[in-house]
Amino acid sequence: MTPVIVVPYHQDELLPAGSLPVPGDGHRTVSPSLPDGDVWHRLTSLYDAVADEVAAAGTPPVVVSGDCLVSVGVLAGTQRAGADPSVIWFDAHGDVHTLETSTSGYLGGLSLRLLLGAHADRIARLGLRPVAEDRVTLVGARDLDPAEVDYLATAAIQRRSVTDTVVPDGPVVLHIDLDVIDAEDLPGLLFPVPGGPSAGAVVDAVRRIVDTGQVVALDIACPWHPADDPRRAELLTALIG
């Protein structure tokens, strides 16, 4: 049985009950008491706990959370377990900002760049080993800020669509931000973007990649407004398998 780890947070804020309608009742929930201090101190405390759960899972886990930053803990956990994975990143956004390039100040926009080694001092507690650009595939990104366009123009990151994603050799962390799905197909997203693939196309792509047997962790970010929508539970059920 696939271990499912639920992290009911959007950054360092605990989400309302029911925000992540994961099927079944056998999942593990990571919800530590976060310390006082700045946001980075709180986030690294949370992601250290996530990394421990991922490392202890034994078999490739599914991690479900409220935002993309949790991927820092997921990658650190796979590394603690002895893996050296590449990253496939499904997202409507680039998430390759730095603190210097972000115009909004939204930390989620740094998520993928942190995995690449940016601001290592902010997350040093995790012991994360950066992933080389040429071992990262960005899938479905279509809403990019100018600084992200400039960075990606010279970075060795591969760009793919949902239907033509190529799985690299070796272990893989597969990250799915559900806003990669077309906004009309998944209402209620915090940062909806039109012109994306259908939910069905994303589920098919995820299942194809997972079926290679190379995925050491499936990381699903659910950045949506609170809503009682049965389609969300159906989507998570399809993705978890």
LOSE-827412 format. One record per residue (C-alpha): residue in one letter; residue number from 1; x, y, z. Coordinates in nm, 4 decimals, decimal comma, always signed. Example, Ala and Ser with C-alpha at 12.3 -4.5 7.8 and 13.67 -1.06 7.14 Angstrom:
2
MARGU  res    n      east     north        up
MARGU    A    1   +1,2300   -0,4500   +0,7800
MARGU    S    2   +1,3670   -0,1060   +0,7140
// end
This chain:
241
MARGU  res    n      east     north        up
MARGU    M    1   +0,0000   +0,0000   +0,0000
MARGU    T    2   +0,1349   +0,3411   -0,0943
MARGU    P    3   +0,2173   +0,5508   +0,2140
MARGU    V    4   +0,0393   +0,8863   +0,2037
MARGU    I    5   +0,1750   +1,1804   +0,4019
MARGU    V    6   -0,0517   +1,4818   +0,4477
MARGU    V    7   +0,1021   +1,8209   +0,5277
MARGU    P    8   -0,1977   +2,0490   +0,5962
MARGU    Y    9   -0,0155   +2,3790   +0,5522
MARGU    H   10   +0,0106   +2,6639   +0,3079
MARGU    Q   11   +0,3622   +2,7801   +0,3852
MARGU    D   12   +0,3655   +2,8132   +0,7671
MARGU    E   13   -0,0110   +2,8561   +0,8053
MARGU    L   14   -0,2225   +2,5578   +0,9130
MARGU    L   15   -0,5078   +2,4951   +0,6688
MARGU    P   16   -0,8722   +2,4558   +0,7761
MARGU    A   17   -0,9858   +2,0979   +0,8361
MARGU    G   18   -1,0953   +1,9269   +0,5159
MARGU    S   19   -0,8809   +2,1412   +0,2863
MARGU    L   20   -0,6950   +1,8364   +0,1568
MARGU    P   21   -0,9580   +1,5655   +0,0911
MARGU    V   22   -0,7214   +1,2695   +0,0766
MARGU    P   23   -0,9066   +0,9391   +0,0292
MARGU    G   24   -0,9077   +0,6800   +0,3069
MARGU    D   25   -0,7938   +0,7137   +0,6639
MARGU    G   26   -0,4564   +0,5399   +0,6677
MARGU    H   27   -0,2452   +0,8456   +0,5891
MARGU    R   28   +0,0119   +1,0093   +0,8148
MARGU    T   29   -0,0350   +1,3763   +0,9008
MARGU    V   30   +0,2638   +1,6040   +0,9596
MARGU    S   31   +0,1470   +1,8888   +1,1813
MARGU    P   32   +0,4164   +1,9824   +1,4326
MARGU    S   33   +0,3955   +2,2766   +1,6684
MARGU    L   34   +0,5929   +2,5356   +1,4772
MARGU    P   35   +0,8384   +2,7518   +1,6740
MARGU    D   36   +0,8300   +3,1260   +1,7082
MARGU    G   37   +1,0634   +3,3202   +1,4839
MARGU    D   38   +1,0756   +3,4317   +1,1240
MARGU    V   39   +0,9043   +3,2472   +0,8424
MARGU    W   40   +1,2186   +3,0612   +0,7341
MARGU    H   41   +1,2741   +2,9269   +1,0851
MARGU    R   42   +0,9151   +2,8055   +1,0944
MARGU    L   43   +0,9260   +2,6574   +0,7447
MARGU    T   44   +1,2488   +2,4654   +0,7989
MARGU    S   45   +1,1074   +2,3231   +1,1217
MARGU    L   46   +0,8036   +2,1970   +0,9291
MARGU    Y   47   +1,0045   +2,0655   +0,6340
MARGU    D   48   +1,2516   +1,8884   +0,8603
MARGU    A   49   +0,9562   +1,6921   +0,9986
MARGU    V   50   +0,8339   +1,6233   +0,6439
MARGU    A   51   +1,1801   +1,5016   +0,5424
MARGU    D   52   +1,1899   +1,2620   +0,8366
MARGU    E   53   +0,8516   +1,1145   +0,7389
MARGU    V   54   +0,9539   +1,0747   +0,3745
MARGU    A   55   +1,2847   +0,9131   +0,4700
MARGU    A   56   +1,1097   +0,6683   +0,7031
MARGU    A   57   +0,8337   +0,5735   +0,4577
MARGU    G   58   +1,0129   +0,2620   +0,3361
MARGU    T   59   +0,8408   +0,2648   -0,0021
MARGU    P   60   +0,7858   +0,5644   -0,2320
MARGU    P   61   +0,5335   +0,7924   -0,0590
MARGU    V   62   +0,2757   +1,0384   -0,1845
MARGU    V   63   +0,2953   +1,3747   -0,0076
MARGU    V   64   -0,0115   +1,6017   -0,0252
MARGU    S   65   +0,0134   +1,9624   +0,0907
MARGU    G   66   -0,1202   +2,3104   +0,0337
MARGU    D   67   +0,1728   +2,4605   -0,1551
MARGU    C   68   +0,4899   +2,3882   -0,3525
MARGU    L   69   +0,7431   +2,4796   -0,0847
MARGU    V   70   +0,6851   +2,1447   +0,0852
MARGU    S   71   +0,8860   +1,9956   -0,2025
MARGU    V   72   +1,1996   +2,1120   -0,0198
MARGU    G   73   +1,1211   +1,8677   +0,2603
MARGU    V   74   +1,0203   +1,5948   +0,0162
MARGU    L   75   +1,3488   +1,6135   -0,1744
MARGU    A   76   +1,5494   +1,6295   +0,1483
MARGU    G   77   +1,3668   +1,3205   +0,2727
MARGU    T   78   +1,4465   +1,1175   -0,0372
MARGU    Q   79   +1,8100   +1,2196   -0,0054
MARGU    R   80   +1,8135   +1,1179   +0,3621
MARGU    A   81   +1,6867   +0,7776   +0,2504
MARGU    G   82   +1,9869   +0,7423   +0,0193
MARGU    A   83   +1,8421   +0,8492   -0,3172
MARGU    D   84   +1,9886   +1,1071   -0,5538
MARGU    P   85   +1,6820   +1,1936   -0,7590
MARGU    S   86   +1,6221   +1,4186   -1,0529
MARGU    V   87   +1,3057   +1,6331   -1,0459
MARGU    I   88   +1,0046   +1,6501   -1,2764
MARGU    W   89   +0,8043   +1,9630   -1,1904
MARGU    F   90   +0,4454   +2,0053   -1,3164
MARGU    D   91   +0,3342   +2,3647   -1,2633
MARGU    A   92   +0,1570   +2,6436   -1,4471
MARGU    H   93   +0,4228   +2,8767   -1,3023
MARGU    G   94   +0,7997   +2,8660   -1,3164
MARGU    D   95   +0,8674   +2,8854   -0,9408
MARGU    V   96   +1,2246   +2,9881   -1,0272
MARGU    H   97   +1,2316   +3,3286   -0,8639
MARGU    T   98   +1,4839   +3,4327   -0,6007
MARGU    L   99   +1,4209   +3,6746   -0,3173
MARGU    E  100   +1,5866   +3,9390   -0,5327
MARGU    T  101   +1,3768   +3,8814   -0,8468
MARGU    S  102   +1,0347   +3,8240   -0,6899
MARGU    T  103   +0,8067   +4,1223   -0,7366
MARGU    S  104   +0,5252   +3,9825   -0,5211
MARGU    G  105   +0,7295   +3,8502   -0,2288
MARGU    Y  106   +0,5331   +3,5240   -0,2449
MARGU    L  107   +0,7727   +3,2563   -0,1253
MARGU    G  108   +0,6022   +2,9819   -0,3240
MARGU    G  109   +0,7484   +3,1419   -0,6358
MARGU    L  110   +1,0938   +3,0347   -0,5135
MARGU    S  111   +1,0096   +2,6668   -0,4671
MARGU    L  112   +1,1900   +2,5089   -0,7622
MARGU    R  113   +1,4812   +2,7522   -0,7392
MARGU    L  114   +1,5401   +2,6412   -0,3787
MARGU    L  115   +1,5819   +2,2827   -0,4995
MARGU    L  116   +1,8445   +2,4140   -0,7405
MARGU    G  117   +2,0465   +2,5643   -0,4556
MARGU    A  118   +1,9202   +2,9201   -0,4203
MARGU    H  119   +1,9222   +3,0686   -0,0698
MARGU    A  120   +2,0841   +2,7577   +0,0756
MARGU    D  121   +2,1544   +2,9492   +0,3960
MARGU    R  122   +1,7796   +2,9885   +0,4599
MARGU    I  123   +1,7190   +2,6118   +0,4556
MARGU    A  124   +2,0588   +2,4873   +0,5752
MARGU    R  125   +1,8958   +2,2904   +0,8579
MARGU    L  126   +1,7573   +2,0437   +0,6037
MARGU    G  127   +2,0958   +1,9411   +0,4639
MARGU    L  128   +1,9516   +1,9587   +0,1132
MARGU    R  129   +2,1861   +1,8733   -0,1736
MARGU    P  130   +2,0977   +2,0961   -0,4716
MARGU    V  131   +1,9801   +1,9336   -0,7927
MARGU    A  132   +2,1689   +2,0302   -1,1093
MARGU    E  133   +1,9668   +2,2252   -1,3650
MARGU    D  134   +2,0097   +1,9582   -1,6311
MARGU    R  135   +1,8407   +1,7065   -1,4006
MARGU    V  136   +1,5210   +1,9129   -1,3767
MARGU    T  137   +1,2237   +1,9054   -1,6151
MARGU    L  138   +0,9655   +2,1846   -1,5969
MARGU    V  139   +0,6280   +2,0722   -1,7325
MARGU    G  140   +0,3297   +2,2824   -1,8324
MARGU    A  141   +0,4672   +2,6208   -1,7211
MARGU    R  142   +0,2929   +2,9011   -1,9075
MARGU    D  143   +0,2653   +3,1932   -1,6618
MARGU    L  144   +0,6192   +3,3259   -1,6245
MARGU    D  145   +0,7399   +3,6615   -1,4945
MARGU    P  146   +1,0086   +3,8439   -1,6979
MARGU    A  147   +1,2849   +3,7464   -1,4545
MARGU    E  148   +1,1811   +3,3808   -1,4843
MARGU    V  149   +1,1810   +3,4018   -1,8644
MARGU    D  150   +1,5326   +3,5441   -1,8523
MARGU    Y  151   +1,6565   +3,2747   -1,6161
MARGU    L  152   +1,5003   +2,9860   -1,8079
MARGU    A  153   +1,6397   +3,1192   -2,1377
MARGU    T  154   +1,9919   +3,0251   -2,0298
MARGU    A  155   +1,9307   +2,7557   -1,7667
MARGU    A  156   +1,9834   +2,3888   -1,8505
MARGU    I  157   +1,6338   +2,3034   -1,7240
MARGU    Q  158   +1,4333   +2,1036   -1,9784
MARGU    R  159   +1,0892   +2,2362   -2,0776
MARGU    R  160   +0,8126   +1,9933   -2,1686
MARGU    S  161   +0,4378   +1,9708   -2,2160
MARGU    V  162   +0,2282   +1,7277   -2,0141
MARGU    T  163   +0,1942   +1,4909   -2,3075
MARGU    D  164   +0,5604   +1,4727   -2,4094
MARGU    T  165   +0,7363   +1,4533   -2,0733
MARGU    V  166   +1,0417   +1,2276   -2,0888
MARGU    V  167   +1,1427   +1,0413   -1,7732
MARGU    P  168   +1,5189   +1,0601   -1,7143
MARGU    D  169   +1,7234   +0,7643   -1,6018
MARGU    G  170   +1,7390   +0,6878   -1,2308
MARGU    P  171   +1,5230   +0,7929   -0,9365
MARGU    V  172   +1,2801   +1,0828   -0,9742
MARGU    V  173   +1,0884   +1,3142   -0,7438
MARGU    L  174   +0,7642   +1,3943   -0,9257
MARGU    H  175   +0,6070   +1,7231   -0,8172
MARGU    I  176   +0,2538   +1,8153   -0,9265
MARGU    D  177   +0,1171   +2,1621   -0,8568
MARGU    L  178   -0,2490   +2,1181   -0,9393
MARGU    D  179   -0,2639   +2,4649   -1,0915
MARGU    V  180   -0,0919   +2,3078   -1,3927
MARGU    I  181   -0,4478   +2,1987   -1,4795
MARGU    D  182   -0,6493   +2,4404   -1,6904
MARGU    A  183   -0,8321   +2,6862   -1,4660
MARGU    E  184   -1,1695   +2,6010   -1,6189
MARGU    D  185   -1,1204   +2,2331   -1,5389
MARGU    L  186   -1,0311   +2,2888   -1,1709
MARGU    P  187   -1,2157   +2,5869   -1,0201
MARGU    G  188   -1,1092   +2,7536   -0,6969
MARGU    L  189   -0,7329   +2,7617   -0,7471
MARGU    L  190   -0,5387   +3,0358   -0,5689
MARGU    F  191   -0,3424   +3,1166   -0,8842
MARGU    P  192   -0,5497   +2,9940   -1,1803
MARGU    V  193   -0,3951   +2,9985   -1,5274
MARGU    P  194   -0,5898   +2,9359   -1,8490
MARGU    G  195   -0,4639   +2,7422   -2,1461
MARGU    G  196   -0,3479   +2,4328   -1,9597
MARGU    P  197   -0,4106   +2,0602   -1,9888
MARGU    S  198   -0,7216   +1,8881   -1,8597
MARGU    A  199   -0,7283   +1,7112   -1,5265
MARGU    G  200   -0,7530   +1,3822   -1,7128
MARGU    A  201   -0,4413   +1,4550   -1,9170
MARGU    V  202   -0,2446   +1,5344   -1,6009
MARGU    V  203   -0,3656   +1,2170   -1,4281
MARGU    D  204   -0,2673   +1,0109   -1,7339
MARGU    A  205   +0,0801   +1,1677   -1,7405
MARGU    V  206   +0,1336   +1,1113   -1,3682
MARGU    R  207   +0,0283   +0,7470   -1,3923
MARGU    R  208   +0,2592   +0,6933   -1,6918
MARGU    I  209   +0,5566   +0,8393   -1,5012
MARGU    V  210   +0,4784   +0,6518   -1,1794
MARGU    D  211   +0,4418   +0,3265   -1,3734
MARGU    T  212   +0,8094   +0,3480   -1,4753
MARGU    G  213   +0,8954   +0,2481   -1,1173
MARGU    Q  214   +1,1474   +0,5324   -1,0944
MARGU    V  215   +0,9451   +0,7720   -0,8778
MARGU    V  216   +1,0826   +0,7813   -0,5217
MARGU    A  217   +0,8253   +1,0380   -0,4065
MARGU    L  218   +0,5109   +1,1895   -0,5586
MARGU    D  219   +0,4567   +1,5396   -0,4240
MARGU    I  220   +0,1119   +1,6940   -0,4831
MARGU    A  221   +0,0518   +2,0622   -0,4038
MARGU    C  222   -0,3105   +2,1758   -0,3709
MARGU    P  223   -0,3071   +2,5579   -0,3753
MARGU    W  224   -0,6802   +2,6211   -0,3724
MARGU    H  225   -0,9373   +2,8221   -0,1806
MARGU    P  226   -1,1400   +2,6277   +0,0793
MARGU    A  227   -1,4394   +2,4653   -0,0892
MARGU    D  228   -1,6578   +2,1591   -0,0542
MARGU    D  229   -1,6067   +2,0257   -0,4058
MARGU    P  230   -1,6216   +1,6479   -0,4637
MARGU    R  231   -1,4073   +1,6859   -0,7749
MARGU    R  232   -1,1085   +1,7565   -0,5533
MARGU    A  233   -1,1327   +1,4265   -0,3701
MARGU    E  234   -1,1873   +1,2471   -0,7032
MARGU    L  235   -0,8769   +1,4098   -0,8481
MARGU    L  236   -0,6581   +1,3197   -0,5495
MARGU    T  237   -0,7902   +0,9635   -0,5573
MARGU    A  238   -0,6975   +0,9355   -0,9263
MARGU    L  239   -0,3507   +1,0802   -0,8712
MARGU    I  240   -0,2665   +0,8697   -0,5666
MARGU    G  241   -0,3824   +0,5533   -0,7399
// end
